[in-house]
Each structure stands twice: as structure tokens, then as C-alpha cells.
Amino acid sequence: MTFYAITRPDPEANDKTPPPQASMPVFTDDRPKTMGCIEYIREVLDEYDRKLLCGEVQGKIDRIGHFYGNSKPRLHLPLNFALLDSEWSAISLQGTVDAYFNALPHGAWPDFVIGGHDKHRRQQGRSGSGTYSCDAVNDH
């Protein structure tokens, strides 16, 4: 199931701006009615064994707990896109990962998205053999 945000074009976007950043949210995916709908879907889904409700959510890391649920459970797994927007260095990635883990509610399942259909995976460099390397792990 997909919930859409209502958006309008961002006047600062250009033809190289990825789709999510080319629009400005007017009504977002975390409106109370949307949260109530997600809570209802989760309630129905929880009646079955071995099911997972995940969702592509937008927003800052400090709001991620909101999508796991408050008094009622919501998503099992709100997809975390923070690494895609982070500077690809050890210090920056550590800060992003630490902020994410500090924002998770107790018992929440963590996840890290490193690529998708509209945000491509970061590639730091290509070695002679054609494999990709990540300078973040060797940052000096």
C-alpha cells in the first residue's frame, strides 16, 4: 500500500534534481488521518503470522520513532534513507548512524537503505577491477 504526499514543484529544482527533491511537500505522509490509516492496516496485518509492514517515509532522523508508532503500533519498518543524504566520510556516517540509533524507540528494528529507484547508491570510487570501494572505512 502506498500513501502519497501532496506536493508542488520546487522552483529551485532543475532537470538534474531527483524526483523527491524536485517537489515541495504541501500535505505530507505524517498527517493524523494517514497515521490512523497506517495504525488500522497494522492492526489488521497483526492478525496474520509472519507479516511485515514497511514504508518509505520522508523527514528528519529525529522523527523516525513517530512512524514506528506511539500508543498504537504503525510500521514495523520505516525505511531509513539518511545514509543517502550523508556526506560519504567516516565521521559523517558515524554521526548519521549514531543519530538514527538514538532516535529509535525501544525494541524498534533498525534499517539502512543504501539505494533505491529514485535515489541511487553512493559510489565513492572505482578500482581497476571494476569494483566499488568505500573511502569511509579508510577515512584518514
C-alpha positions, 0 to 999 in steps of 0.5 A, spaced: 500 500 500 502 506 498 500 513 501 502 519 497 504 526 499 501 532 496 506 536 493 508 542 488 514 543 484 520 546 487 522 552 483 529 551 485 529 544 482 532 543 475 532 537 470 538 534 474 534 534 481 531 527 483 524 526 483 523 527 491 527 533 491 524 536 485 517 537 489 515 541 495 511 537 500 504 541 501 500 535 505 505 530 507 505 522 509 505 524 517 498 527 517 493 524 523 488 521 518 494 517 514 497 515 521 490 512 523 490 509 516 497 506 517 495 504 525 488 500 522 492 496 516 497 494 522 492 492 526 489 488 521 496 485 518 497 483 526 492 478 525 496 474 520 503 470 522 509 472 519 507 479 516 511 485 515 509 492 514 514 497 511 514 504 508 518 509 505 517 515 509 520 522 508 523 527 514 528 528 519 532 522 523 529 525 529 522 523 527 523 516 525 520 513 532 513 517 530 512 512 524 514 506 528 508 508 532 506 511 539 500 508 543 498 504 537 503 500 533 504 503 525 510 500 521 514 495 523 519 498 518 520 505 516 525 505 511 531 509 513 534 513 507 539 518 511 545 514 509 543 517 502 543 524 504 550 523 508 556 526 506 560 519 504 566 520 510 567 516 516 565 521 521 559 523 517 556 516 517 558 515 524 554 521 526 548 519 521 548 512 524 549 514 531 543 519 530 538 514 527 540 509 533 538 514 538 532 516 535 529 509 535 524 507 540 525 501 544 525 494 541 524 498 534 528 494 528 533 498 525 534 499 517 539 502 512 537 503 505 543 504 501 539 505 494 533 505 491 529 507 484 529 514 485 535 515 489 541 511 487 547 508 491 553 512 493 559 510 489 565 513 492 570 510 487 572 505 482 578 500 482 581 497 476 577 491 477 571 494 476 569 494 483 566 499 488 570 501 494 568 505 500 573 511 502 569 511 509 572 505 512 579 508 510 577 515 512 584 518 514 
